[in-house]
Amino acid sequence: MTERLVSHLRYAALAVPDYEEERDFFIRHWGLTEAHSEDGLTYLAAEGSSEPFILRLRRDEKRIDLAGFGVRDRADIHALADKLRAEDVQFVHEPQELTGFSGGYGFRVFDGDGRVLEFSTGYQQREARKIREREPIPAQLSHFVFNSSDLNRTAQWYVDHLDFTISDSLVRPDGTDMMHFMRCNPNHHSIAIATGPHHSLHHLSFEMRGIEEWMRGAGKILRSGARMIWGPGRHNAGDNTFAYFLSPAGNTIEYTTELQVLDEKNWTPGRHDISHLSTQDQWGTAAVMSELVARESFNDIDKGLFVAPPV
């Protein structure tokens, strides 16, 4: 098995035009904690995570600003940077001291589609606390899912350059690939790539303490007035629960729990036919996935490709 240099998904950074409304929703309803704020920039933490923040919001035209990943130490930062440089990956900046909130040391590159990725280590961590029984707030960030108009090319970039592994795939009845779930550690997936009409955010997923907290959280968000677009149910690939909502900015966000942790040495990737109802939802409690439901997660075209965010 390849020794990966990327250890875990740290955070997602999004730009949104309705910044105040989005920020208020994630704090007041979704259950994140404001760790730091500046003019038009907010860093939001999960109470159950030692990451200094798991979501960064910035006031600007809607886009994915970047996906942040953790790396074990400076030696691995330099090893990864050397590898990517040798493979002609385009850098935003070389390894350096990071001056943003929580600091650290790292670098940024563009992925094959032009999204910005950050790799960092040595940042200041926060004190996590145990999520209480029945407390309906996220414990941590679970995964980040991108839409791509060229699914296999996008996924292969992460395999070739970052040593991610495909855990499972969703396929159409004719065998055409539709989605790849990709891991950088034993968690079934930290990112996934979905087929879409353009490059954009598909969804962000937040891990709850357990089933009781997940279900109470879903009810809480419904009562906030946010629209549930799919769920509640339980996926086949990853074996995790799902409840998808639309944020005020029109981004799809998910409460989930019990994502599968793999025995990587003995795991065989599956190819799951989406026409089988158990592939969509093992429980049969969610509406059948349709073109209308899927369209909700196509999102707006991301115009920020190969453009680095200003912070």
C-alpha positions as CSV (number, residue, x, y, z in Angstrom):
1,M,0.0,0.0,0.0
2,T,1.3,3.5,-0.9
3,E,2.5,5.6,2.0
4,R,0.4,8.7,1.5
5,L,1.7,12.2,2.3
6,V,-1.8,13.7,2.7
7,S,-3.2,12.7,6.1
8,H,-6.7,14.1,6.2
9,L,-9.2,16.7,5.0
10,R,-9.0,19.8,7.2
11,Y,-11.5,22.3,5.9
12,A,-13.5,23.7,3.1
13,A,-13.4,27.4,2.1
14,L,-16.3,28.9,0.1
15,A,-17.0,32.4,-1.2
16,V,-20.7,33.5,-1.1
17,P,-22.3,36.8,-2.1
18,D,-24.9,36.6,0.7
19,Y,-22.2,36.3,3.3
20,E,-24.0,37.5,6.4
21,E,-27.0,35.2,5.8
22,E,-24.8,32.2,5.1
23,R,-22.7,32.9,8.2
24,D,-25.7,33.3,10.4
25,F,-27.2,30.1,9.1
26,F,-24.1,28.0,9.9
27,I,-23.7,29.4,13.4
28,R,-27.4,29.7,14.5
29,H,-28.9,26.7,12.8
30,W,-26.2,24.3,11.5
31,G,-24.3,24.3,14.8
32,L,-20.8,25.6,14.0
33,T,-18.8,27.9,16.3
34,E,-17.3,31.1,15.1
35,A,-13.6,30.8,15.9
36,H,-12.3,34.0,14.2
37,S,-13.7,36.7,12.0
38,E,-12.4,39.6,10.0
39,D,-14.1,42.0,7.5
40,G,-16.0,39.7,5.2
41,L,-14.2,36.6,6.4
42,T,-15.3,34.0,9.0
43,Y,-13.7,30.9,10.3
44,L,-16.1,28.3,11.7
45,A,-15.1,25.4,14.0
46,A,-16.9,22.1,15.0
47,E,-17.0,21.6,18.7
48,G,-15.9,17.9,18.4
49,S,-12.9,18.7,16.3
50,S,-9.4,19.9,17.2
51,E,-9.1,21.6,13.8
52,P,-9.0,25.3,14.4
53,F,-11.8,25.6,11.8
54,I,-13.6,23.3,9.3
55,L,-15.3,25.9,7.2
56,R,-14.2,29.3,6.0
57,L,-16.7,31.7,4.5
58,R,-15.7,34.8,2.4
59,R,-17.8,37.6,0.9
60,D,-17.4,37.5,-2.8
61,E,-18.9,36.0,-6.0
62,K,-20.0,32.4,-5.3
63,R,-17.2,29.8,-5.8
64,I,-15.0,27.1,-4.1
65,D,-12.1,29.1,-2.7
66,L,-10.1,26.0,-1.7
67,A,-10.0,22.6,0.0
68,G,-7.5,22.4,2.9
69,F,-5.7,19.1,3.7
70,G,-3.5,18.1,6.6
71,V,0.1,16.8,6.3
72,R,2.0,15.2,9.2
73,D,5.1,17.4,9.4
74,R,7.3,19.7,7.5
75,A,9.4,16.9,6.0
76,D,6.2,15.5,4.4
77,I,5.2,19.0,3.2
78,H,8.5,19.3,1.3
79,A,8.3,15.7,0.0
80,L,4.8,16.4,-1.3
81,A,5.8,19.8,-2.8
82,D,8.9,18.2,-4.5
83,K,6.7,15.4,-5.9
84,L,4.1,17.8,-7.3
85,R,6.7,20.1,-8.7
86,A,8.4,17.2,-10.5
87,E,5.0,16.3,-12.0
88,D,4.5,19.8,-13.3
89,V,1.5,20.6,-11.1
90,Q,0.9,24.4,-11.1
91,F,1.7,26.0,-7.7
92,V,-0.2,29.0,-6.2
93,H,2.7,29.4,-3.8
94,E,5.6,27.4,-2.5
95,P,6.0,26.0,1.1
96,Q,6.0,29.0,3.5
97,E,4.8,30.2,6.8
98,L,1.1,30.7,6.6
99,T,-0.1,34.0,7.9
100,G,-3.9,33.4,8.0
101,F,-5.9,32.5,11.1
102,S,-4.3,29.5,13.0
103,G,-1.0,29.8,11.1
104,G,1.0,26.8,10.1
105,Y,3.3,25.9,7.3
106,G,2.3,24.8,3.8
107,F,1.7,25.5,0.2
108,R,-1.1,25.7,-2.4
109,V,-1.6,24.3,-5.8
110,F,-4.3,24.0,-8.5
111,D,-5.8,20.6,-9.1
112,G,-6.4,19.4,-12.6
113,D,-9.7,21.3,-12.9
114,G,-8.2,24.5,-11.4
115,R,-9.5,24.3,-7.9
116,V,-7.1,25.5,-5.2
117,L,-5.8,22.9,-2.7
118,E,-3.9,23.8,0.4
119,F,-1.6,21.4,2.3
120,S,-0.5,22.4,5.7
121,T,1.0,21.3,9.0
122,G,2.0,22.8,12.4
123,Y,-1.1,25.0,12.7
124,Q,-2.5,26.0,16.0
125,Q,-5.2,23.5,17.1
126,R,-8.2,24.1,19.3
127,E,-9.5,22.1,22.3
128,A,-12.2,19.7,21.1
129,R,-14.9,18.7,23.5
130,K,-17.0,15.6,23.6
131,I,-20.4,16.1,21.9
132,R,-23.1,15.4,24.4
133,E,-25.7,12.7,23.9
134,R,-28.6,14.0,21.7
135,E,-26.7,17.2,21.0
136,P,-27.6,18.0,17.3
137,I,-24.4,19.7,16.1
138,P,-21.6,18.6,13.9
139,A,-18.6,16.8,15.5
140,Q,-16.3,17.4,12.5
141,L,-16.1,17.8,8.7
142,S,-16.7,14.5,7.0
143,H,-16.1,15.0,3.3
144,F,-16.0,17.5,0.4
145,V,-17.6,16.5,-3.0
146,F,-16.9,18.2,-6.3
147,N,-18.9,18.2,-9.6
148,S,-16.8,17.6,-12.7
149,S,-17.6,17.6,-16.4
150,D,-14.8,15.0,-16.9
151,L,-15.2,12.6,-13.9
152,N,-12.5,10.1,-14.6
153,R,-9.9,12.7,-15.6
154,T,-10.5,14.6,-12.4
155,A,-10.4,11.5,-10.2
156,Q,-7.2,10.3,-11.9
157,W,-5.5,13.5,-11.0
158,Y,-6.0,12.8,-7.3
159,V,-4.8,9.2,-7.8
160,D,-1.7,10.2,-9.7
161,H,-0.6,13.2,-7.8
162,L,-1.9,12.8,-4.2
163,D,-2.1,9.0,-4.0
164,F,-5.8,9.0,-3.2
165,T,-7.5,5.7,-3.7
166,I,-11.0,5.0,-5.1
167,S,-13.0,3.2,-2.4
168,D,-16.2,2.7,-4.4
169,S,-17.9,4.0,-7.5
170,L,-21.5,4.6,-8.6
171,V,-22.3,3.6,-12.1
172,R,-25.2,3.8,-14.5
173,P,-27.0,0.6,-15.7
174,D,-24.8,0.6,-18.8
175,G,-21.6,0.6,-16.6
176,T,-20.7,4.3,-17.2
177,D,-19.0,5.8,-14.2
178,M,-21.1,8.4,-12.4
179,M,-19.3,9.1,-9.1
180,H,-16.0,8.0,-7.4
181,F,-15.5,8.0,-3.6
182,M,-11.9,8.7,-2.8
183,R,-9.8,8.3,0.4
184,C,-6.5,9.5,1.8
185,N,-6.8,7.4,5.0
186,P,-9.0,4.5,6.2
187,N,-12.1,6.6,6.2
188,H,-14.2,5.5,3.2
189,H,-13.9,8.9,1.6
190,S,-12.6,12.3,2.3
191,I,-13.5,13.6,-1.1
192,A,-15.7,12.4,-3.9
193,I,-16.0,13.4,-7.5
194,A,-19.5,13.4,-9.2
195,T,-20.4,13.8,-12.8
196,G,-22.0,17.1,-13.5
197,P,-22.6,19.5,-16.3
198,H,-19.8,21.8,-15.1
199,H,-17.2,22.2,-12.4
200,S,-18.8,23.2,-9.1
201,L,-19.5,22.3,-5.5
202,H,-21.6,19.1,-5.2
203,H,-21.9,19.1,-1.4
204,L,-20.2,19.5,1.9
205,S,-20.8,16.8,4.6
206,F,-20.6,17.2,8.3
207,E,-20.3,14.2,10.7
208,M,-22.7,14.0,13.7
209,R,-22.0,12.1,16.9
210,G,-24.4,9.2,16.1
211,I,-27.8,8.3,14.7
212,E,-29.8,10.0,17.4
213,E,-27.9,13.3,17.0
214,W,-28.0,13.0,13.2
215,M,-31.8,12.6,13.2
216,R,-32.4,15.3,15.8
217,G,-30.1,17.6,13.7
218,A,-32.1,16.9,10.5
219,G,-35.3,17.8,12.4
220,K,-33.7,21.0,13.7
221,I,-32.7,22.1,10.2
222,L,-36.1,21.4,8.8
223,R,-37.6,23.6,11.5
224,S,-35.2,26.4,10.6
225,G,-36.9,26.6,7.3
226,A,-34.1,25.1,5.2
227,R,-35.3,22.7,2.5
228,M,-34.3,19.1,2.7
229,I,-33.5,18.0,-0.9
230,W,-32.8,14.3,-0.2
231,G,-33.1,12.0,2.9
232,P,-33.2,10.9,5.5
233,G,-31.6,7.6,4.4
234,R,-28.5,5.4,4.4
235,H,-26.1,5.1,1.5
236,N,-24.7,1.8,0.3
237,A,-21.2,3.1,-0.7
238,G,-19.7,4.3,2.6
239,D,-22.6,2.9,4.6
240,N,-23.2,6.4,6.1
241,T,-26.5,8.1,6.8
242,F,-27.6,11.1,4.7
243,A,-29.8,14.2,5.0
244,Y,-29.1,16.9,2.4
245,F,-30.2,20.5,2.7
246,L,-29.8,23.7,0.7
247,S,-28.0,26.6,2.5
248,P,-29.1,30.1,1.9
249,A,-26.4,30.5,-0.8
250,G,-27.8,27.5,-2.6
251,N,-25.0,25.1,-1.6
252,T,-25.9,21.5,-0.8
253,I,-24.8,20.6,2.7
254,E,-25.2,17.2,4.5
255,Y,-25.6,15.9,8.0
256,T,-24.2,12.3,8.1
257,T,-22.9,9.8,10.6
258,E,-21.2,6.3,10.8
259,L,-19.1,6.7,7.6
260,Q,-17.4,3.3,7.1
261,V,-13.8,2.9,8.2
262,L,-12.0,0.4,5.9
263,D,-9.5,-2.3,6.4
264,E,-7.5,-1.0,3.5
265,K,-5.3,-4.1,3.0
266,N,-8.4,-6.2,2.4
267,W,-10.8,-3.8,0.8
268,T,-12.1,-4.3,-2.7
269,P,-13.7,-1.3,-4.5
270,G,-17.3,-1.9,-5.5
271,R,-19.2,-0.6,-8.5
272,H,-22.7,0.1,-7.4
273,D,-25.5,0.4,-10.0
274,I,-27.6,3.5,-9.3
275,S,-30.7,1.9,-10.7
276,H,-30.8,-0.4,-7.7
277,L,-32.8,1.2,-4.9
278,S,-30.5,-0.2,-2.2
279,T,-27.5,1.6,-3.9
280,Q,-29.3,4.9,-3.3
281,D,-30.8,4.2,0.1
282,Q,-30.5,1.0,2.1
283,W,-33.4,1.9,4.3
284,G,-35.8,2.9,1.6
285,T,-36.8,6.0,3.6
286,A,-35.6,8.7,1.2
287,A,-37.3,9.6,-2.1
288,V,-36.0,7.7,-5.1
289,M,-33.1,9.6,-6.6
290,S,-34.2,11.3,-9.8
291,E,-32.9,13.8,-12.3
292,L,-34.9,16.5,-10.5
293,V,-33.2,15.6,-7.1
294,A,-29.8,15.3,-8.7
295,R,-30.1,18.7,-10.4
296,E,-30.2,20.4,-7.0
297,S,-26.5,19.5,-6.4
298,F,-25.3,20.7,-9.8
299,N,-24.9,24.1,-8.3
300,D,-23.8,27.3,-10.1
301,I,-20.8,27.2,-12.4
302,D,-17.6,27.8,-10.4
303,K,-16.0,30.8,-12.1
304,G,-12.9,30.7,-9.8
305,L,-11.0,27.9,-11.6
306,F,-7.3,28.6,-11.9
307,V,-7.8,31.9,-9.9
308,A,-6.4,31.9,-6.4
309,P,-8.5,33.4,-3.6
310,P,-7.2,36.7,-2.3
311,V,-6.6,35.2,1.2
